[in-house]
Each structure stands twice: as structure tokens, then as C-alpha cells.
Amino acid sequence: MLIAVASKDAKEINQHFGHAERFLIYDVSHNNVVLVDEKKVGRYCSYDPDHPLRGHLLRDIADALAGCRAVVSSQMGDHPKGELEKLGVEPFVINGPIKQTLVELAKIL
């Protein structure tokens, strides 16, 4: 299964969802975790006064993450969590090493 991760260093899950300008896409199967892609996105926390809820950015992010079973970040607000769920992307807030954490997460998905 594909899982998108917000990470500053490609080692740890350590980035806030709204600050991510890219998501690392991992293919997780059994105990194997492989980086397969990187999707560049517009920052959700763009402070655009014309679009205070930034729903258009969430749709763009969800489109970029199409095919991913979940998105994982170190922090995420309630509004983007709910909107991502409506758009078919399951959000998780977790910290830790990417590979080990994704293996554990895959067990519950």
C-alpha cells in the first residue's frame, strides 16, 4: 500500500502537514518499506486572506496523493484532517522513524 509522509529529512516523520511542500510516497508491504515517489505540493498554511480555509489547496494535495491509503505527519489541524477524510485520504499524526513507523501503521490499515 502507498503511504504519504511529511518529513524534513527523509528519515523521521517530523513535519507539520500544513508546512509540507512535498510528501514522500512509500510503498509498504509486509515489513518492507520502499520510497517510490516524491510529490511537490503547495503549502496548506499559506495564509491566503482570499481563501482562509484553503479548501482548494487541500483538494490539490489530495489529488497529488491519489492512490495513497494514508498521509502521515507530525502535526495536523482538525480542519484539514476532516477535509482529507472527506477527500478519501486517511490522516495520521505520528512522530518517529519513517520505516519503522510505517511498518507498524500498515498493521492497522
Steps between C-alpha positions, in 0.01 A plus 500: 500500500612857440542738794594869472734648762580860597868509591772765511787250473361180340591309817244606760133594491568851624305753297167672554252417224433867428868583458580218257597601148557136405384159609714190478304202365590159641383159388447291813449125479563248775811635675638668188493880458621651173505866395332507158419866432505858622203730440551875516197693626400852596527567873160469668600768752539772240314772690303598192248765617281434194467131590515476880398132515722409205271220382637533149849417632369192682339376179828555314692312771248215498529483120881488525470215752249303291553130551640543851316314774608755764699815567722524808635816661626610840216751544174580324207722584147367539369678191748349253458157666125507444526634148764245398277221629214635286737502201592135561844539663531359854708736722726388784701711745808304603864575580789262455733335253326465164567137414432351843190716551353412160547128562302535824236723341447255214401233754188699595401619152 
